[in-house]
Amino acid sequence: MNKDRVEGKVKDITGRVERQAGEWTNDPKAQVNGAAKQAEGKVQNAWGKAKDAAKQTVDDAHASSKPPQRVGDETDSEEPDAKDARRQG
C-alpha cells in the first residue's frame, strides 16, 4: 500500500463525513464540498492501486527473468564410482 492509497482513502472518508453532515444540517455547500473531496479521494486511491499493480507486475517480471536455481538431487551425494557403474549398466 503506497502513500496515494492512504491519502486517497483518508480524503474519501473525510468527504463522506462532510457530505453526510451537510445532508443532516441541510447545507448544500457542505454536501457539494464533501462529495468533491470524496471523489478526489476515490481517484487518488485508484491511482495508488494502479501504481501498486504496476510495481507488482515489474517485480513479477524481474522474479521470472532470473535463471532457475539448480536444486541438488539425491544422486549428487553418491560416490563417483557408483555413478559410473550405473552408467555402464
C-alpha positions as CSV (number, residue, x, y, z in Angstrom):
1,M,0.0,0.0,0.0
2,N,1.5,3.3,-1.0
3,K,1.1,6.9,0.1
4,D,-1.5,7.7,-2.6
5,R,-3.8,4.9,-1.5
6,V,-3.6,6.0,2.2
7,E,-4.2,9.7,1.4
8,G,-7.0,8.8,-1.1
9,K,-8.8,6.7,1.5
10,V,-8.5,9.5,4.1
11,K,-9.9,12.1,1.7
12,D,-12.7,9.6,0.7
13,I,-13.7,9.1,4.3
14,T,-13.4,12.8,5.2
15,G,-15.5,13.7,2.2
16,R,-18.2,11.2,3.2
17,V,-18.4,12.6,6.7
18,E,-18.6,16.2,5.3
19,R,-21.3,15.2,2.8
20,Q,-23.3,13.4,5.4
21,A,-23.0,16.3,7.8
22,G,-24.2,18.6,5.1
23,E,-27.3,16.4,4.5
24,W,-28.1,16.3,8.2
25,T,-27.8,20.1,8.5
26,N,-29.4,20.8,5.1
27,D,-26.3,22.6,4.0
28,P,-25.9,22.2,0.2
29,K,-22.4,23.8,0.2
30,A,-21.1,21.2,2.7
31,Q,-22.7,18.4,0.6
32,V,-21.1,19.6,-2.6
33,N,-17.7,20.1,-0.9
34,G,-17.9,16.7,0.7
35,A,-18.9,15.0,-2.5
36,A,-16.0,16.7,-4.3
37,K,-13.5,15.6,-1.6
38,Q,-14.9,12.1,-1.7
39,A,-14.5,11.9,-5.5
40,E,-10.9,13.3,-5.2
41,G,-10.1,10.6,-2.7
42,K,-11.5,7.8,-4.8
43,V,-9.4,9.0,-7.8
44,Q,-6.3,9.2,-5.7
45,N,-6.9,5.8,-4.2
46,A,-7.4,4.3,-7.7
47,W,-4.2,5.9,-8.9
48,G,-2.4,4.4,-5.9
49,K,-3.9,1.0,-6.7
50,A,-2.7,1.3,-10.3
51,K,0.8,2.2,-9.2
52,D,0.8,-0.8,-6.8
53,A,-0.3,-3.1,-9.7
54,A,2.4,-1.7,-12.0
55,K,5.0,-2.2,-9.3
56,Q,3.8,-5.8,-8.7
57,T,4.0,-6.5,-12.4
58,V,7.5,-5.2,-12.6
59,D,8.5,-7.2,-9.6
60,D,7.0,-10.4,-11.0
61,A,8.8,-9.8,-14.3
62,H,12.1,-9.4,-12.5
63,A,11.5,-12.5,-10.5
64,S,10.6,-14.7,-13.5
65,S,13.5,-13.4,-15.6
66,K,16.1,-14.8,-13.1
67,P,17.6,-18.1,-14.2
68,P,16.2,-21.1,-12.3
69,Q,18.2,-22.2,-9.4
70,R,19.7,-25.7,-9.6
71,V,18.3,-28.0,-6.9
72,G,20.5,-30.8,-6.0
73,D,19.1,-34.3,-6.3
74,E,19.9,-37.4,-4.4
75,T,22.5,-38.6,-6.9
76,D,24.7,-35.7,-6.1
77,S,25.7,-37.2,-2.8
78,E,26.7,-40.6,-4.3
79,E,30.3,-41.5,-4.9
80,P,31.7,-41.1,-8.4
81,D,32.2,-44.9,-8.7
82,A,28.6,-45.6,-8.1
83,K,27.6,-43.1,-10.8
84,D,30.0,-44.7,-13.3
85,A,28.8,-48.2,-12.5
86,R,25.2,-47.1,-13.1
87,R,26.0,-45.6,-16.5
88,Q,27.8,-48.7,-17.7
89,G,24.8,-50.7,-16.9
